[in-house]
Amino acid sequence: MYKQWRTIVGISTAAILLLSVVVAGCAPTAGPSETFQLKASQAMMPATSITHQDIVEMCDAVTERTDGKITWEVFGPEIGDWTELQRMTTAGTIDLQFNSVDTALDERWNITALPFLAPEFEKAKKLWSAGGAIDEICSQWAADLNWKYLGPWLNNVGSIGFNRDPVTSVEEAQGVKLRVYPIAIAQCYVSKMGFTPVTIPWAEAPTAVATGVVDGWIGSGAVYWWDLFRDVARSATLTYELNEGWHVLFNLDKWNSLPAEYQTIIQEEATKIIDKHLDQVEEEEFYYQQELLDYGWEFADMAKDYPEELAEWTALARECWAEYDEIIGKEWMDQLRTALK
């Protein structure tokens, strides 16, 4: 009897052990236990902009998916100029930046500032998509600046704004001073188009336009015009010559300190928001153009009303491309040209 009882107990114990293994295998595994308080920033867009709202949305999604183990402080222009933000991210003061790249750090990044790169919205969306040509190229450079490249960010497609009547030809551009950002290729193409370039930091551009230090500016689309220039300027020439290309960049040291599971979540949410934003860029541009028209601004639509003058400007500005074959590297430039065909 005892022998039979022992056999039954043995079988029962084995069954219980087997069941516990199966249940353990089916139970959800706990994620990493570490917690991280991270800082994200962009240095140019107002808090009401789609870009800033998208950054907050991405960070919130990461927090939710990590069960609150990653939380964020999200900053905007109050943190400093865009060139300062880059250095903060390189040093690790800021963990995640949505930002352009100062080519003084690495001249190859001029590739995203080439004039008339993709002046049509559909071409721009393809070029700046996750997995597109900009992603393939720039992801290979980011580690040199201590960044993990999470993807490209087409912030907007920019044209030229003025505190005077719009300019529509090379001849009219003579003697007209335009604020340009501190990247040499901007000076190159503005000069080719007939204007006089004046390098001024972005934060000082509205004051320079208001006081007449310059007659206009490059480096932005209508969302900026509405927020920063609507009361100090009165017209724009719609060239769409500038892809205001930003990038989603993470401090590499901090990235390498994150558990792989968290890295995957952050990358997935970055890709989602990149794709979402591409669908918002054109809508945002035309919304704020209409707001400015209603406010009393005047627009010169180059493609519609001045196609020959636009073609001349495009050809002249793109002469700068050849000058940058050596600076950027012809292999990279050729890869870009192939993608744009």
C-alpha positions in Angstrom: 0.0 0.0 0.0 2.8 2.4 1.0 4.6 1.5 -2.2 1.5 2.3 -4.3 1.0 5.6 -2.4 4.6 6.6 -3.0 4.3 5.8 -6.7 1.2 8.0 -6.9 2.9 10.8 -5.0 5.9 10.6 -7.2 3.7 10.8 -10.4 1.8 13.7 -8.9 4.9 15.6 -8.0 6.4 15.1 -11.4 3.1 16.3 -13.0 3.1 19.4 -10.7 6.7 20.2 -11.6 6.0 19.7 -15.3 2.9 21.9 -15.1 4.9 24.6 -13.2 7.5 24.7 -16.0 4.8 25.0 -18.7 3.1 27.8 -16.8 6.4 29.6 -16.2 7.1 29.4 -19.9 3.8 30.8 -20.8 3.9 33.7 -18.3 4.9 37.1 -19.5 8.6 37.9 -18.7 9.3 41.1 -16.8 11.1 43.8 -18.7 14.3 45.5 -17.6 14.1 46.8 -14.0 16.3 49.9 -14.7 14.6 53.3 -14.8 15.8 56.3 -16.9 15.0 60.0 -16.8 15.9 61.3 -20.3 15.9 64.7 -21.9 14.7 65.4 -25.4 14.8 68.7 -27.3 14.4 70.7 -30.5 15.7 74.2 -30.6 13.7 76.1 -33.1 10.0 75.3 -33.3 7.2 76.7 -31.1 5.4 74.5 -28.7 2.3 74.8 -30.8 4.0 73.3 -33.9 3.3 69.9 -35.2 7.0 69.0 -34.8 7.1 69.8 -31.1 3.8 67.9 -30.5 5.1 64.9 -32.4 8.2 64.8 -30.2 6.0 64.8 -27.1 3.8 62.1 -28.6 6.9 59.9 -29.3 8.2 60.3 -25.8 4.9 59.5 -24.3 4.6 56.4 -26.3 8.0 55.2 -25.1 7.0 55.9 -21.5 3.8 53.9 -21.9 5.6 50.9 -23.6 8.2 50.8 -20.9 5.6 50.9 -18.1 7.0 54.2 -17.0 10.6 53.1 -16.7 11.6 55.7 -19.2 10.4 59.2 -18.6 11.2 62.4 -20.4 11.7 66.1 -20.0 11.0 67.7 -23.4 12.5 71.1 -24.2 11.9 73.6 -27.0 13.7 76.8 -28.1 14.2 77.9 -24.5 17.2 75.5 -24.2 19.3 77.4 -26.7 20.2 77.8 -30.3 20.3 74.8 -32.6 24.1 74.7 -32.8 24.2 74.7 -29.0 21.7 71.8 -28.8 24.0 69.7 -31.0 26.9 70.1 -28.7 24.7 69.4 -25.7 23.6 66.1 -27.3 27.2 65.2 -28.2 28.2 65.8 -24.6 25.2 64.0 -23.2 23.6 67.0 -21.5 20.6 66.2 -23.8 19.9 62.6 -24.7 17.7 63.0 -27.8 17.6 65.8 -30.3 15.4 66.6 -33.3 17.7 69.0 -35.0 19.7 70.0 -38.1 23.5 69.5 -38.0 26.0 72.2 -37.9 28.4 71.4 -40.8 31.3 72.9 -38.8 31.2 69.6 -36.9 31.4 67.5 -40.1 31.2 69.0 -43.6 29.6 66.0 -45.1 26.3 67.0 -43.5 26.1 69.8 -46.1 24.3 67.1 -48.1 21.0 67.8 -46.4 21.3 71.6 -47.2 21.8 71.3 -51.0 19.5 73.8 -52.7 16.6 72.6 -54.7 17.3 69.1 -53.4 13.7 67.9 -53.7 11.4 70.9 -54.2 8.3 68.9 -54.7 6.6 67.6 -51.6 6.2 64.0 -52.8 9.8 63.7 -53.8 10.8 65.3 -50.5 8.8 62.7 -48.6 10.4 59.8 -50.4 13.9 61.2 -49.9 13.4 61.9 -46.2 11.5 58.7 -45.3 12.8 56.1 -42.8 15.0 53.9 -45.0 15.3 56.5 -47.7 18.5 57.9 -49.2 19.1 60.4 -46.4 18.6 57.7 -43.8 21.0 55.4 -45.6 23.7 58.0 -46.0 23.6 60.0 -42.7 23.2 56.9 -40.5 26.8 56.0 -41.5 28.2 59.4 -40.2 26.4 59.9 -36.9 28.7 57.8 -34.7 31.6 60.1 -35.6 29.8 62.8 -33.6 28.9 60.5 -30.7 25.3 60.1 -31.9 23.0 57.1 -32.6 21.1 57.9 -35.8 17.4 57.1 -35.4 16.2 58.5 -38.7 15.8 61.6 -40.9 13.3 64.4 -40.1 11.9 66.7 -42.8 10.9 69.6 -40.7 9.5 71.6 -43.5 10.1 72.7 -47.1 11.3 76.3 -47.0 11.1 79.3 -49.3 12.2 83.0 -49.1 10.6 85.6 -47.0 10.8 89.4 -47.3 10.0 92.7 -45.5 9.4 94.2 -48.9 7.7 93.2 -52.2 8.6 89.6 -53.2 11.6 89.1 -55.6 11.1 86.8 -58.6 14.2 87.0 -60.7 18.0 87.1 -60.7 17.8 90.8 -61.9 15.5 91.8 -59.1 17.7 90.0 -56.5 20.6 92.3 -57.1 21.4 94.2 -53.9 18.8 92.4 -51.9 20.2 91.2 -48.6 19.1 87.8 -47.3 19.8 86.3 -43.9 21.4 82.9 -44.3 22.2 80.2 -41.7 25.9 79.6 -40.9 26.4 76.9 -43.5 28.7 77.7 -46.4 26.4 76.1 -49.0 23.7 78.6 -48.1 26.0 81.5 -48.9 26.9 79.7 -52.2 23.4 79.3 -53.5 22.0 82.6 -52.4 24.8 84.3 -54.2 24.2 82.3 -57.3 20.6 83.4 -57.3 21.7 87.0 -57.3 21.1 88.0 -53.6 23.6 89.2 -51.1 24.0 86.7 -48.2 24.3 87.9 -44.6 25.1 85.2 -42.0 22.9 85.8 -38.9 22.0 83.4 -36.1 18.4 82.1 -36.3 17.5 83.7 -33.0 18.4 87.1 -34.3 16.8 86.8 -37.7 13.4 88.4 -36.8 15.1 91.4 -35.3 17.4 91.8 -38.3 14.4 91.6 -40.7 12.4 94.1 -38.5 15.2 96.7 -38.4 16.2 96.4 -42.0 19.6 94.9 -41.4 18.5 92.4 -44.1 15.6 92.5 -46.6 14.6 88.9 -46.1 15.7 85.5 -45.1 16.1 81.8 -46.0 15.8 78.8 -43.8 12.2 78.3 -43.1 8.7 77.6 -44.2 5.3 79.2 -43.4 5.1 77.8 -39.9 8.1 79.9 -38.9 6.8 82.9 -40.8 3.6 82.8 -38.9 5.2 82.4 -35.5 8.2 84.7 -35.8 7.9 87.0 -38.8 4.3 87.8 -39.4 4.5 91.3 -37.9 8.0 92.2 -39.2 7.7 91.0 -42.8 4.9 91.0 -45.5 5.7 88.7 -48.4 7.3 85.5 -49.6 8.6 84.0 -52.8 7.5 80.4 -53.0 10.6 78.6 -54.3 10.6 75.5 -52.0 14.3 75.5 -52.6 15.1 74.3 -49.1 14.4 70.9 -47.5 14.8 71.9 -43.9 16.3 68.6 -43.0 16.7 67.6 -39.4 17.6 64.3 -37.9 16.6 62.2 -34.9 19.8 61.8 -32.9 20.5 60.1 -29.6 23.6 60.5 -27.5 25.6 57.4 -28.3 27.0 56.8 -24.8 23.5 56.9 -23.3 22.1 54.8 -26.1 24.7 52.1 -25.4 23.7 52.1 -21.7 20.1 51.3 -22.4 18.8 47.7 -22.3 18.3 46.3 -25.8 14.5 46.1 -25.2 14.4 49.8 -24.6 16.5 50.6 -27.6 14.1 48.6 -29.8 11.1 50.5 -28.4 12.7 53.9 -28.9 13.7 53.1 -32.5 10.3 51.8 -33.3 8.5 54.9 -31.9 11.0 57.2 -33.7 10.3 55.5 -37.0 6.5 55.8 -36.4 6.7 59.5 -35.7 9.0 60.1 -38.7 6.5 58.5 -41.0 3.6 60.4 -39.4 5.3 63.7 -39.7 6.1 63.3 -43.4 2.3 63.2 -44.0 1.9 66.4 -41.9 4.6 68.6 -43.5 2.6 69.6 -46.6 -0.6 70.1 -44.7 1.1 72.3 -42.1 2.8 74.4 -44.8 -0.3 75.2 -46.7 -2.3 75.9 -43.5 0.1 78.6 -42.4 0.4 80.0 -45.9 -3.3 80.6 -45.8 -3.1 82.1 -42.4 -0.5 84.6 -43.6 -2.5 85.5 -46.7 -5.5 86.2 -44.5 -3.2 88.3 -42.3 -2.3 90.5 -45.3 0.9 88.9 -46.7 1.6 88.6 -50.5 3.0 85.5 -52.1 4.8 85.1 -55.4 4.2 81.5 -56.6 7.3 80.8 -58.7 6.2 77.4 -60.2 2.8 78.8 -61.2 3.5 82.4 -62.3 7.3 82.6 -63.0 8.4 79.1 -64.2 11.2 80.4 -66.5 12.7 82.5 -63.7 12.4 79.5 -61.3 14.2 77.3 -63.8 17.0 79.8 -64.0 17.3 80.1 -60.2 17.3 76.3 -59.9 20.0 75.8 -62.5 22.2 78.5 -60.9 21.7 77.3 -57.3 22.5 73.7 -58.3 25.9 74.8 -59.6 26.8 74.6 -55.9 26.3 70.9 -56.0 29.4 70.3 -58.1 31.4 72.4 -55.7 30.4 70.0 -52.9 31.3 66.8 -54.6 34.8 67.0 -53.0 33.6 68.4 -49.7 30.9 65.8 -49.1 32.5 63.0 -51.1 31.5 62.1 -54.6 30.4 58.6 -53.7 27.8 60.1 -51.3 26.7 62.7 -53.8 26.4 60.1 -56.5 24.3 57.9 -54.2 22.0 60.9 -53.6 21.8 61.7 -57.3 20.8 58.1 -58.1 18.1 58.2 -55.4 16.6 61.4 -56.9 16.3 60.1 -60.4 
